[in-house]
Amino acid sequence: MRRDATANGDRAKMSLAMDLPHPLREHVPMDMYAVDARCGRRDVRLVLPECEDAVVDVYSALGRPWDDPHWADLWHGSVALAETIFDNPELVRGKRVIDLGCGLGLGGIAAALVGAREVVMSDREERALWCALSGCRANGIKDVREIPAQWNAPDDVELPSVLRFDDVSDCGSSCVVSAAKVDWFEPEKAPSGFDVVLACDVLYTPDAVDAIATLVLKLFDGTNGNGTFVLADPPGRFPKNHERFMALMEDPTRIPGYAGAERQAIVSVSSTIEECLNLENKTMHVKLSNFDIVAR
């Protein structure tokens, strides 16, 4: 690994001297880098491709031009989510946490750093899971598990081992971090038994609303149906989607086909509007909502 100078708030990088493999890697390499992201008063190191366009090029070379490359960028919602966790570590301390649609894993990394007992990084993109787990190692989290074998060969090419950083000190976290491939539209295959669910920017399509409501409640199964769902989203984005999501969470009996609709509901929800900076040093506004969910 080659360490070059980096700067907070921009796209300056440290080269990791490697790329993620795929069938056409010699033609369209997906080079990986690390960068420091400022989350309030704290820096978090992320592992990521150079840009979304590089991921688009790889997907196009694989004959999948419609695959979603957005996991490869740092969404400002995740910055606000991480800041909230750093400022309120009691949200996750000692708890079992899942980062839903983790992308680069910033929210999950923050949870692991402040004392979560376990963090599961979840995404439908295997390369996102690899980046999120490598990002944990880049911040000195030691107990980071490899991607399970059944999810470790996107496009029939095995991903390399999660990165190790010999020059990164142990951060002192005893959190166990693992990965699970989760498709929002297949909630029956998702893990469960979580105390806290973290998510950002997940309500951007109408067909995702019912799926996310179903999935979030399913993730709390096995904990008596009780838990906290922390959602970060830009205010005013897709208001109809948010309106429907709130209605479904307040009355899960309205979720089409959800077998646990009689068991859970929101007791309270609190929201604030926060400002944060993305990697391009632009100020963004994010709505942060905490949903307290209990069994009926």
C-alpha positions as CSV (number, residue, x, y, z in Angstrom):
1,M,0.0,0.0,0.0
2,R,1.4,3.4,-0.9
3,R,0.5,6.3,1.4
4,D,0.2,9.7,-0.2
5,A,-0.9,13.0,1.3
6,T,-4.7,13.5,1.6
7,A,-6.9,16.4,2.4
8,N,-10.2,16.5,4.2
9,G,-13.2,17.8,2.2
10,D,-12.0,17.0,-1.3
11,R,-11.2,14.0,-3.5
12,A,-7.5,13.8,-2.8
13,K,-6.6,10.1,-2.3
14,M,-4.2,7.6,-0.9
15,S,-3.6,4.9,-3.5
16,L,-4.1,1.4,-2.2
17,A,-2.1,-0.1,-5.1
18,M,-4.8,-2.6,-5.9
19,D,-8.1,-3.0,-7.7
20,L,-11.2,-5.1,-7.4
21,P,-11.2,-7.9,-9.9
22,H,-13.8,-8.6,-12.5
23,P,-13.8,-10.5,-15.8
24,L,-12.4,-7.6,-17.8
25,R,-10.1,-6.2,-15.2
26,E,-7.2,-5.9,-17.6
27,H,-9.3,-3.6,-19.8
28,V,-11.4,-1.6,-17.2
29,P,-9.7,-1.7,-13.8
30,M,-11.7,-0.6,-10.7
31,D,-8.8,1.1,-8.8
32,M,-9.4,1.5,-5.1
33,Y,-8.4,4.5,-2.9
34,A,-8.8,5.7,0.6
35,V,-9.8,9.2,1.8
36,D,-10.6,10.9,5.1
37,A,-14.2,12.1,5.5
38,R,-14.8,14.7,8.2
39,C,-17.8,13.8,10.4
40,G,-18.3,16.7,12.7
41,R,-15.2,16.8,14.9
42,R,-13.9,13.3,13.8
43,D,-12.3,11.9,10.7
44,V,-13.2,8.5,9.3
45,R,-11.2,6.8,6.6
46,L,-13.1,5.3,3.7
47,V,-12.1,2.8,1.0
48,L,-13.8,3.6,-2.3
49,P,-13.4,3.7,-6.1
50,E,-12.2,6.9,-7.6
51,C,-15.7,7.9,-8.8
52,E,-19.1,6.6,-9.8
53,D,-18.1,6.8,-13.5
54,A,-15.3,4.2,-13.0
55,V,-18.0,1.8,-11.6
56,V,-20.3,2.6,-14.5
57,D,-17.4,1.7,-16.9
58,V,-17.0,-1.6,-15.2
59,Y,-20.7,-2.4,-15.2
60,S,-20.9,-1.4,-18.9
61,A,-17.9,-3.7,-19.7
62,L,-19.8,-6.5,-17.9
63,G,-22.9,-5.9,-20.1
64,R,-24.9,-4.5,-17.1
65,P,-25.2,-0.8,-17.9
66,W,-28.3,-0.4,-15.8
67,D,-26.7,-1.6,-12.5
68,D,-26.6,1.0,-9.7
69,P,-23.2,2.6,-9.2
70,H,-24.3,5.0,-6.4
71,W,-22.8,2.8,-3.6
72,A,-19.4,4.1,-4.8
73,D,-20.0,7.7,-3.6
74,L,-20.3,9.2,-0.2
75,W,-23.8,10.4,0.2
76,H,-24.2,13.3,2.6
77,G,-26.9,11.5,4.4
78,S,-24.3,9.0,5.7
79,V,-22.1,11.8,6.9
80,A,-25.0,13.2,9.0
81,L,-25.8,9.7,10.2
82,A,-22.2,9.2,11.3
83,E,-22.1,12.6,13.1
84,T,-25.3,11.7,15.0
85,I,-23.7,8.4,16.1
86,F,-20.5,10.1,17.3
87,D,-22.5,12.7,19.2
88,N,-24.9,10.1,20.6
89,P,-23.0,6.9,21.1
90,E,-25.7,5.5,23.4
91,L,-27.8,4.9,20.3
92,V,-25.6,1.9,19.4
93,R,-23.3,1.2,22.4
94,G,-23.5,-2.5,23.3
95,K,-26.1,-3.2,20.7
96,R,-26.4,-5.3,17.5
97,V,-26.6,-3.0,14.6
98,I,-27.2,-3.3,10.8
99,D,-26.2,-0.7,8.3
100,L,-28.9,-1.1,5.6
101,G,-27.8,-0.4,2.1
102,C,-24.4,0.5,3.6
103,G,-22.6,1.6,0.5
104,L,-19.1,2.6,1.7
105,G,-20.2,1.8,5.3
106,L,-19.7,5.1,7.0
107,G,-22.7,4.7,9.4
108,G,-21.6,1.2,10.4
109,I,-18.0,2.2,10.8
110,A,-19.1,5.0,13.2
111,A,-21.2,2.5,15.2
112,A,-18.3,0.1,15.5
113,L,-16.0,2.9,16.7
114,V,-18.3,4.1,19.5
115,G,-19.0,0.7,21.0
116,A,-21.6,-1.3,19.1
117,R,-21.4,-5.0,20.1
118,E,-21.8,-6.1,16.5
119,V,-22.2,-4.4,13.2
120,V,-23.5,-6.1,10.0
121,M,-22.8,-4.2,6.8
122,S,-25.6,-5.0,4.3
123,D,-25.9,-4.1,0.6
124,R,-26.8,-5.9,-2.6
125,E,-23.5,-5.0,-4.2
126,E,-20.7,-7.3,-3.2
127,R,-18.0,-4.7,-4.0
128,A,-19.7,-2.3,-1.7
129,L,-19.5,-4.9,1.1
130,W,-15.8,-5.3,0.4
131,C,-15.2,-1.5,0.6
132,A,-17.3,-1.2,3.8
133,L,-15.3,-4.0,5.5
134,S,-12.0,-2.6,4.3
135,G,-13.0,0.8,5.6
136,C,-13.5,-0.8,9.1
137,R,-9.9,-2.1,9.0
138,A,-8.7,1.3,7.8
139,N,-10.0,2.8,11.1
140,G,-8.4,0.3,13.3
141,I,-11.3,-2.0,13.9
142,K,-9.7,-5.4,14.3
143,D,-12.4,-8.0,14.4
144,V,-13.6,-7.7,10.8
145,R,-14.8,-10.8,9.1
146,E,-14.4,-11.8,5.5
147,I,-17.4,-11.7,3.1
148,P,-19.1,-15.1,3.4
149,A,-18.2,-17.4,0.5
150,Q,-21.7,-17.5,-1.0
151,W,-21.5,-13.7,-1.7
152,N,-17.8,-13.4,-2.5
153,A,-17.7,-14.0,-6.3
154,P,-19.6,-11.3,-8.1
155,D,-19.5,-12.1,-11.9
156,D,-17.9,-15.4,-11.0
157,V,-14.6,-13.7,-9.9
158,E,-13.6,-14.0,-6.3
159,L,-12.9,-10.8,-4.4
160,P,-9.6,-10.4,-2.7
161,S,-9.3,-10.6,1.1
162,V,-10.5,-7.6,3.0
163,L,-7.6,-5.1,3.2
164,R,-5.3,-5.0,6.2
165,F,-3.5,-1.8,7.2
166,D,-0.3,-2.6,9.1
167,D,0.3,1.0,9.9
168,V,-3.1,1.6,11.5
169,S,-3.3,1.4,15.3
170,D,-5.9,-0.7,17.0
171,C,-8.8,1.7,17.8
172,G,-9.7,-0.3,20.9
173,S,-13.1,-1.3,19.6
174,S,-14.3,-4.9,20.5
175,C,-17.0,-4.7,17.9
176,V,-17.5,-7.7,15.6
177,V,-18.1,-6.5,12.0
178,S,-19.4,-8.8,9.2
179,A,-21.2,-8.5,5.9
180,A,-24.5,-9.8,4.5
181,K,-25.8,-9.4,1.0
182,V,-29.4,-8.1,1.4
183,D,-31.8,-7.2,-1.4
184,W,-34.5,-4.8,-0.2
185,F,-37.1,-6.7,-2.2
186,E,-36.3,-10.1,-0.7
187,P,-36.9,-9.4,3.1
188,E,-37.5,-13.1,3.8
189,K,-33.8,-13.7,3.1
190,A,-32.5,-10.9,5.4
191,P,-31.0,-11.6,8.8
192,S,-32.9,-10.5,11.9
193,G,-32.5,-9.9,15.6
194,F,-31.1,-6.4,15.5
195,D,-31.4,-3.7,18.1
196,V,-30.6,-0.8,15.8
197,V,-31.1,-0.3,12.0
198,L,-29.2,2.5,10.2
199,A,-30.1,3.7,6.8
200,C,-29.7,6.8,4.6
201,D,-31.2,7.8,1.2
202,V,-33.3,4.6,0.8
203,L,-36.7,6.0,-0.1
204,Y,-35.8,7.4,-3.6
205,T,-38.1,5.1,-5.6
206,P,-41.8,4.5,-4.9
207,D,-41.5,0.8,-5.2
208,A,-38.9,0.7,-2.5
209,V,-41.1,2.3,0.2
210,D,-43.2,-0.8,0.9
211,A,-40.1,-3.0,0.7
212,I,-38.1,-0.9,3.1
213,A,-41.0,-0.8,5.6
214,T,-41.3,-4.5,5.5
215,L,-37.6,-5.1,5.7
216,V,-36.9,-2.7,8.6
217,L,-39.6,-4.4,10.7
218,K,-38.3,-7.8,9.7
219,L,-34.8,-6.9,10.9
220,F,-36.1,-6.5,14.4
221,D,-37.6,-10.0,14.6
222,G,-36.0,-12.0,17.4
223,T,-35.6,-9.0,19.7
224,N,-39.2,-9.0,20.9
225,G,-40.0,-6.7,18.0
226,N,-38.4,-3.7,19.8
227,G,-35.7,-1.5,18.3
228,T,-34.5,1.9,16.9
229,F,-34.5,2.8,13.3
230,V,-32.3,5.8,12.4
231,L,-33.0,7.3,8.9
232,A,-31.1,10.1,7.2
233,D,-32.5,11.6,4.1
234,P,-32.5,15.1,2.4
235,P,-35.5,17.0,3.5
236,G,-38.1,17.6,0.8
237,R,-36.8,14.8,-1.5
238,F,-39.6,12.6,-2.7
239,P,-42.2,13.8,-0.1
240,K,-44.9,11.4,-1.3
241,N,-42.5,8.4,-0.6
242,H,-41.8,9.7,2.9
243,E,-45.5,10.3,3.6
244,R,-46.4,6.7,2.6
245,F,-43.4,5.3,4.5
246,M,-44.5,7.1,7.7
247,A,-48.1,5.8,7.3
248,L,-46.9,2.2,6.9
249,M,-44.5,2.4,9.9
250,E,-47.2,4.0,12.1
251,D,-49.7,1.2,11.1
252,P,-47.9,-1.9,9.8
253,T,-51.2,-3.6,9.1
254,R,-51.2,-1.5,5.9
255,I,-48.0,-3.1,4.6
256,P,-49.1,-5.4,1.7
257,G,-48.3,-9.0,2.5
258,Y,-46.2,-8.3,5.7
259,A,-46.8,-11.3,8.0
260,G,-45.8,-9.4,11.2
261,A,-48.0,-6.4,10.7
262,E,-50.0,-7.2,13.8
263,R,-46.9,-7.2,16.1
264,Q,-45.1,-3.8,15.7
265,A,-45.7,-0.1,15.4
266,I,-43.9,3.2,16.0
267,V,-44.2,4.6,19.5
268,S,-42.5,7.8,18.7
269,V,-40.4,9.5,16.0
270,S,-38.2,12.5,16.4
271,S,-36.6,14.5,13.5
272,T,-34.0,17.2,13.2
273,I,-32.5,19.0,10.2
274,E,-28.7,18.9,10.2
275,E,-26.0,20.5,8.0
276,C,-23.0,18.5,6.9
277,L,-20.2,18.6,4.3
278,N,-19.7,16.0,1.6
279,L,-16.4,15.1,0.0
280,E,-16.6,18.0,-2.4
281,N,-16.8,20.3,0.7
282,K,-20.4,21.3,-0.2
283,T,-22.9,22.0,2.6
284,M,-25.9,19.8,2.5
285,H,-29.0,19.6,4.7
286,V,-30.2,16.2,6.0
287,K,-33.3,15.2,7.9
288,L,-32.4,12.7,10.6
289,S,-35.3,10.7,12.1
290,N,-35.2,8.3,15.0
291,F,-38.1,5.8,15.0
292,D,-38.7,3.9,18.3
293,I,-40.4,0.7,17.4
294,V,-42.0,-1.7,19.9
295,A,-44.1,-4.8,19.9
296,R,-47.8,-4.3,20.3
